[in-house]
Amino acid sequence: MGFIAGLLILFTAGGGISYAAEGSLPGDTLYPVKVHVNEKVQSALALSDESEARLQTRLVERRLHEAESLAENNELNEERKDALELRINEHGEIFEKHAHDLEVSGKSDVALGVRERLSNALLAHQDILTFIDERANAGQISTGQAALLRAHVNHSIEIIKAHNPQVSATSTLSGSLHTASSSSNWSEGVAREYRKNADAALIALASVRKHSDLSDDLTVYIRNESEAARAAFDRGEAHLLNKQYKDAALEYHNADRIATRARVRISAALHLGPVSFSTHTELRDVEDREIDHTSSTEQSDMHNDSKSKHLEDEHGDDTHEETDESHMMSSDETAEIHTSGKVDVVDDDIEVEIDTHGSLDL
């Protein structure tokens, strides 16, 4: 508890500098605060195997986003690429430890869910490699930066798969879900874990819709993908209600992948420039065509109930465990933050001197 208390004291005492560090990249002065302080606090507060595994998934995505930002700024090099991959290796090791602990503690359904969440995240980032090539061909990113970013994404996926053989980054269902299928292990618990993933992915996508820099094309794209993901989620709800657990899990799986890919593509567009977006129909897995859907009446009823729920989520659930978004102020809120400080980093020891104050008008 002393370690956690110490981190919390540093985190709260240096709130301004910790907040500023969240947007830092490898090579920036505040980046060590981001990874050695902020992320350590998050890990210390992840008090279950599931929450720690889900945090490590978010951190893997964060490292991939950092590489995209570096490439955008023409600052990705071999040294930074290797450093990011070392961190991804660490995230993969920690993830697998906690996923394994879930299994041995009898929570195999939860382990299945966190592995599938990681698979969907990796697939979404692998999917943007075609956009990287487009940007290089259009001269919006150098061919050298594009090659480094492509190599980084591919190697990062291989690193994660080396630690987690059941994790997949292919266009089909993950190895863990195939295992469930082959062992006739379809249960309500499995379906509900996939529901949890899809729900979180929809909430995260909804938060991206609030971004002020979205073009009209991106706004239309994200609305269409949100509707497609929500429709798959609604079909999952109908199947779950009818105790068709395999079909429910498959639909939740599709909702998760559609929403996650859309979120990652939007991020790539904001970092790397405009991209050509395909519609969600190209993202649906082949398993979707094998599902016997419920009657249109049942689906319509479930759609209305679920749509109301997600409207509530979009406006009222800003603290969902899977969401990794900062608070975005409305047009009626203004804030001033004045921070001065000194950060000295020697190996893994950090000394922080902070003077921060601010005001918030609502």
C-alpha positions as CSV (number, residue, x, y, z in Angstrom):
1,M,0.0,0.0,0.0
2,G,3.0,2.3,0.6
3,F,3.9,2.2,-3.1
4,I,0.3,3.0,-4.2
5,A,0.0,5.8,-1.7
6,G,3.3,7.3,-2.9
7,L,2.2,7.2,-6.5
8,L,-1.1,8.8,-5.6
9,I,0.6,11.6,-3.7
10,L,2.9,12.3,-6.7
11,F,-0.1,12.1,-9.1
12,T,-2.3,14.4,-7.2
13,A,0.4,16.9,-6.1
14,G,1.5,17.2,-9.7
15,G,-1.9,17.1,-11.3
16,G,-1.0,19.8,-13.8
17,I,2.2,18.2,-15.0
18,S,0.6,14.7,-15.0
19,Y,-2.2,16.1,-17.2
20,A,0.2,17.7,-19.6
21,A,2.2,14.5,-19.8
22,E,-0.7,12.6,-21.2
23,G,-0.2,14.1,-24.6
24,S,3.6,13.6,-24.7
25,L,5.4,11.3,-27.1
26,P,8.7,9.4,-26.9
27,G,11.5,11.9,-26.9
28,D,9.5,14.6,-25.1
29,T,10.5,15.8,-21.6
30,L,7.3,14.7,-20.0
31,Y,7.1,11.3,-21.6
32,P,8.8,9.6,-18.6
33,V,6.1,11.1,-16.4
34,K,3.4,9.6,-18.7
35,V,4.8,6.0,-18.6
36,H,6.5,5.9,-15.2
37,V,4.0,7.9,-13.2
38,N,0.6,8.2,-14.8
39,E,0.5,4.6,-16.2
40,K,1.9,3.2,-13.0
41,V,-0.9,4.8,-11.0
42,Q,-3.5,3.4,-13.4
43,S,-1.9,-0.1,-13.0
44,A,-1.8,0.3,-9.2
45,L,-5.5,1.1,-9.2
46,A,-6.4,-1.9,-11.5
47,L,-7.3,-4.1,-8.6
48,S,-8.5,-7.2,-10.5
49,D,-6.9,-9.5,-13.1
50,E,-9.6,-8.4,-15.6
51,S,-9.1,-4.7,-15.1
52,E,-5.3,-5.0,-15.4
53,A,-5.6,-7.1,-18.6
54,R,-7.9,-4.5,-20.1
55,L,-5.6,-1.7,-19.1
56,Q,-2.6,-3.4,-20.8
57,T,-4.7,-3.7,-24.0
58,R,-5.3,0.1,-23.8
59,L,-1.6,0.7,-23.3
60,V,-0.7,-1.4,-26.3
61,E,-3.1,0.7,-28.4
62,R,-1.6,3.8,-26.8
63,R,1.9,2.8,-27.9
64,L,0.7,2.2,-31.5
65,H,-1.0,5.6,-31.5
66,E,2.2,7.2,-30.3
67,A,4.1,5.6,-33.3
68,E,1.5,7.1,-35.6
69,S,1.9,10.5,-34.1
70,L,5.7,10.3,-34.4
71,A,5.4,9.3,-38.1
72,E,3.1,12.2,-38.7
73,N,5.7,14.6,-37.3
74,N,8.5,12.8,-39.2
75,E,10.1,11.8,-35.9
76,L,9.8,8.0,-35.9
77,N,13.2,6.4,-36.0
78,E,14.7,3.0,-35.2
79,E,15.6,3.9,-31.7
80,R,12.1,5.1,-30.8
81,K,10.5,2.2,-32.7
82,D,12.5,-0.2,-30.7
83,A,11.8,1.5,-27.4
84,L,8.0,1.4,-28.1
85,E,8.3,-2.3,-28.9
86,L,10.1,-3.0,-25.7
87,R,7.1,-1.4,-23.8
88,I,4.6,-3.4,-26.0
89,N,6.6,-6.5,-25.0
90,E,6.1,-5.6,-21.4
91,H,2.4,-5.0,-21.9
92,G,2.0,-8.3,-23.6
93,E,3.8,-10.2,-20.7
94,I,1.6,-8.5,-18.1
95,F,-1.6,-9.1,-20.1
96,E,-0.9,-12.8,-20.5
97,K,-0.1,-13.2,-16.8
98,H,-3.4,-11.8,-15.7
99,A,-5.4,-13.6,-18.5
100,H,-3.8,-16.8,-17.3
101,D,-4.6,-16.0,-13.7
102,L,-8.3,-15.5,-14.7
103,E,-8.3,-19.0,-16.3
104,V,-6.8,-20.8,-13.3
105,S,-9.1,-19.0,-11.0
106,G,-12.1,-20.4,-12.8
107,K,-13.0,-17.3,-14.8
108,S,-12.4,-18.7,-18.3
109,D,-15.2,-16.7,-19.8
110,V,-13.7,-13.5,-18.6
111,A,-10.3,-14.6,-19.9
112,L,-11.9,-15.3,-23.3
113,G,-13.4,-11.8,-23.3
114,V,-10.2,-9.9,-22.6
115,R,-8.3,-11.9,-25.2
116,E,-10.9,-11.2,-27.8
117,R,-10.7,-7.5,-26.9
118,L,-7.0,-7.5,-27.5
119,S,-7.4,-9.4,-30.8
120,N,-9.9,-6.8,-32.1
121,A,-7.6,-3.9,-31.1
122,L,-4.7,-5.5,-33.0
123,L,-6.8,-6.2,-36.0
124,A,-8.0,-2.6,-36.2
125,H,-4.4,-1.3,-36.1
126,Q,-3.3,-3.8,-38.7
127,D,-6.1,-2.6,-40.9
128,I,-4.7,0.9,-41.2
129,L,-1.5,-0.3,-42.9
130,T,-3.2,0.2,-46.2
131,F,-3.9,3.9,-45.2
132,I,-0.2,4.3,-44.4
133,D,0.6,3.3,-48.0
134,E,-2.0,5.7,-49.3
135,R,-0.5,8.6,-47.4
136,A,3.0,7.7,-48.6
137,N,1.8,7.5,-52.2
138,A,0.1,10.9,-51.8
139,G,3.3,12.5,-50.3
140,Q,1.6,13.2,-47.0
141,I,4.0,11.0,-45.1
142,S,7.6,10.1,-46.2
143,T,8.2,6.6,-47.5
144,G,10.8,6.1,-44.8
145,Q,8.3,7.0,-42.1
146,A,5.7,4.7,-43.7
147,A,8.1,1.8,-43.8
148,L,9.0,2.3,-40.1
149,L,5.4,2.5,-39.1
150,R,4.4,-0.5,-41.1
151,A,7.3,-2.5,-39.6
152,H,6.4,-1.3,-36.1
153,V,2.7,-2.4,-36.3
154,N,3.6,-5.8,-37.8
155,H,6.3,-6.5,-35.3
156,S,4.2,-5.3,-32.4
157,I,1.5,-7.8,-33.4
158,E,4.0,-10.6,-33.5
159,I,5.3,-9.6,-30.1
160,I,1.8,-9.8,-28.6
161,K,1.0,-13.1,-30.3
162,A,4.3,-14.6,-29.0
163,H,3.1,-14.0,-25.5
164,N,-0.6,-14.8,-26.2
165,P,-0.9,-17.6,-28.8
166,Q,-4.7,-17.5,-28.5
167,V,-4.8,-13.8,-29.6
168,S,-5.4,-13.3,-33.3
169,A,-5.1,-10.4,-35.7
170,T,-6.8,-12.0,-38.7
171,S,-10.1,-11.3,-40.3
172,T,-11.7,-14.3,-38.6
173,L,-12.6,-14.9,-35.1
174,S,-9.8,-15.1,-32.6
175,G,-8.3,-18.4,-31.6
176,S,-9.9,-18.2,-28.2
177,L,-13.4,-17.9,-29.7
178,H,-12.7,-20.8,-32.1
179,T,-11.6,-22.8,-29.0
180,A,-15.0,-22.0,-27.3
181,S,-16.8,-23.1,-30.5
182,S,-14.9,-26.4,-30.9
183,S,-15.4,-27.3,-27.2
184,S,-19.1,-26.6,-27.2
185,N,-18.4,-24.0,-24.5
186,W,-20.9,-21.5,-25.7
187,S,-22.5,-20.2,-22.6
188,E,-24.3,-17.1,-21.4
189,G,-21.1,-16.1,-19.6
190,V,-19.2,-16.1,-22.9
191,A,-21.9,-14.1,-24.6
192,R,-22.0,-11.5,-21.8
193,E,-18.2,-11.1,-22.0
194,Y,-18.5,-10.3,-25.7
195,R,-21.3,-8.0,-24.9
196,K,-19.1,-6.1,-22.5
197,N,-16.5,-5.7,-25.2
198,A,-19.0,-4.4,-27.7
199,D,-20.6,-2.1,-25.3
200,A,-17.2,-0.5,-24.4
201,A,-16.3,-0.2,-28.1
202,L,-19.5,1.6,-28.9
203,I,-18.9,4.0,-26.0
204,A,-15.4,4.7,-27.1
205,L,-16.5,5.4,-30.6
206,A,-19.2,7.7,-29.4
207,S,-16.6,9.7,-27.5
208,V,-14.6,10.1,-30.8
209,R,-17.7,11.7,-32.4
210,K,-17.3,14.6,-30.1
211,H,-13.9,15.5,-31.6
212,S,-13.9,19.0,-33.0
213,D,-11.6,18.4,-35.9
214,L,-13.8,15.9,-37.8
215,S,-14.5,16.8,-41.4
216,D,-17.9,16.3,-43.0
217,D,-16.8,13.1,-44.6
218,L,-15.4,11.7,-41.3
219,T,-18.6,12.7,-39.6
220,V,-20.7,10.8,-42.1
221,Y,-18.4,7.8,-41.9
222,I,-18.4,7.6,-38.1
223,R,-22.2,8.0,-38.0
224,N,-22.6,5.1,-40.5
225,E,-20.2,2.9,-38.7
226,S,-21.8,3.7,-35.3
227,E,-25.2,2.7,-36.7
228,A,-23.8,-0.5,-38.2
229,A,-22.1,-1.5,-35.0
230,R,-25.2,-0.7,-33.0
231,A,-27.3,-2.8,-35.3
232,A,-25.0,-5.8,-34.8
233,F,-25.2,-5.1,-31.0
234,D,-29.0,-5.1,-31.1
235,R,-29.0,-8.4,-33.0
236,G,-26.8,-9.8,-30.2
237,E,-29.3,-8.5,-27.6
238,A,-32.1,-10.3,-29.4
239,H,-30.1,-13.6,-29.5
240,L,-29.1,-13.2,-25.9
241,L,-32.7,-12.7,-24.9
242,N,-33.6,-15.9,-26.8
243,K,-30.7,-17.8,-25.1
244,Q,-29.0,-18.3,-28.5
245,Y,-25.6,-17.7,-26.9
246,K,-23.3,-18.6,-29.9
247,D,-25.2,-16.2,-32.2
248,A,-25.2,-13.5,-29.6
249,A,-21.5,-13.7,-29.1
250,L,-20.9,-13.6,-32.8
251,E,-23.0,-10.5,-33.2
252,Y,-21.3,-8.8,-30.3
253,H,-18.0,-9.7,-31.8
254,N,-19.0,-8.0,-35.0
255,A,-20.2,-4.9,-33.2
256,D,-16.9,-4.7,-31.3
257,R,-14.8,-5.0,-34.5
258,I,-16.8,-2.5,-36.5
259,A,-16.7,0.1,-33.7
260,T,-13.0,-0.5,-32.9
261,R,-11.9,-0.3,-36.5
262,A,-13.9,2.9,-37.0
263,R,-12.3,4.5,-33.9
264,V,-8.8,3.5,-35.0
265,R,-9.4,4.7,-38.6
266,I,-10.6,8.0,-37.4
267,S,-7.5,8.4,-35.2
268,A,-5.3,7.5,-38.2
269,A,-7.1,10.1,-40.3
270,L,-6.5,12.8,-37.7
271,H,-2.8,11.8,-37.4
272,L,-1.9,11.0,-40.9
273,G,-4.3,12.9,-43.0
274,P,-7.5,12.1,-45.0
275,V,-8.0,8.5,-46.0
276,S,-10.5,6.7,-48.1
277,F,-12.9,4.7,-45.9
278,S,-14.7,1.6,-46.9
279,T,-18.1,0.9,-45.5
280,H,-18.8,-1.4,-42.6
281,T,-20.1,-4.2,-45.0
282,E,-16.4,-5.0,-45.8
283,L,-15.7,-5.3,-42.1
284,R,-18.2,-8.0,-41.2
285,D,-16.9,-11.4,-40.6
286,V,-17.9,-14.4,-42.7
287,E,-19.4,-16.0,-39.6
288,D,-22.1,-13.3,-39.6
289,R,-23.6,-14.9,-42.7
290,E,-24.1,-18.2,-40.8
291,I,-26.3,-16.6,-38.1
292,D,-30.0,-17.3,-38.1
293,H,-31.5,-14.0,-37.0
294,T,-34.6,-13.6,-34.8
295,S,-37.8,-12.3,-36.3
296,S,-37.9,-8.7,-37.4
297,T,-40.4,-7.9,-34.6
298,E,-38.1,-9.2,-31.9
299,Q,-35.1,-7.3,-33.4
300,S,-37.1,-4.1,-33.7
301,D,-38.1,-4.3,-30.0
302,M,-34.5,-5.0,-29.0
303,H,-33.2,-2.3,-31.2
304,N,-35.3,0.3,-29.5
305,D,-34.4,-0.8,-26.0
306,S,-30.7,-1.0,-26.8
307,K,-30.6,2.3,-28.8
308,S,-32.0,4.1,-25.7
309,K,-29.4,2.5,-23.6
310,H,-26.5,3.6,-25.8
311,L,-27.9,7.1,-26.0
312,E,-27.7,7.1,-22.2
313,D,-24.2,5.7,-22.4
314,E,-23.0,8.4,-24.8
315,H,-24.2,11.2,-22.6
316,G,-23.9,9.7,-19.1
317,D,-21.1,7.1,-18.9
318,D,-17.8,8.9,-19.2
319,T,-16.1,6.6,-16.7
320,H,-16.5,3.2,-18.4
321,E,-13.6,1.0,-17.7
322,E,-12.8,0.4,-21.4
323,T,-12.9,4.1,-22.3
324,D,-9.5,5.8,-22.5
325,E,-10.5,9.3,-23.4
326,S,-9.8,12.6,-21.6
327,H,-12.6,14.8,-20.5
328,M,-13.7,17.2,-23.4
329,M,-15.0,20.5,-22.3
330,S,-18.1,21.9,-23.8
331,S,-18.3,25.3,-25.4
332,D,-19.6,26.8,-22.1
333,E,-16.6,25.6,-20.1
334,T,-13.3,27.4,-20.0
335,A,-10.1,26.5,-18.1
336,E,-6.8,28.0,-17.4
337,I,-3.9,25.9,-16.1
338,H,-0.6,27.4,-15.2
339,T,2.2,24.9,-14.5
340,S,5.9,25.2,-14.0
341,G,8.1,22.4,-13.0
342,K,11.3,20.5,-13.3
343,V,11.6,16.9,-14.2
344,D,14.9,15.0,-13.7
345,V,15.1,11.4,-14.9
346,V,18.0,9.1,-14.0
347,D,17.4,5.6,-15.1
348,D,14.0,4.8,-13.8
349,D,14.1,7.3,-10.9
350,I,12.1,10.5,-11.4
351,E,12.3,13.7,-9.4
352,V,9.5,16.1,-10.0
353,E,9.3,19.7,-8.8
354,I,5.9,21.2,-9.5
355,D,4.1,24.6,-9.2
356,T,0.6,24.4,-10.7
357,H,-2.6,26.3,-10.3
358,G,-5.6,26.8,-12.4
359,S,-9.3,27.8,-12.7
360,L,-12.3,26.3,-14.3
361,D,-15.4,28.3,-15.3
362,L,-18.6,26.3,-16.0
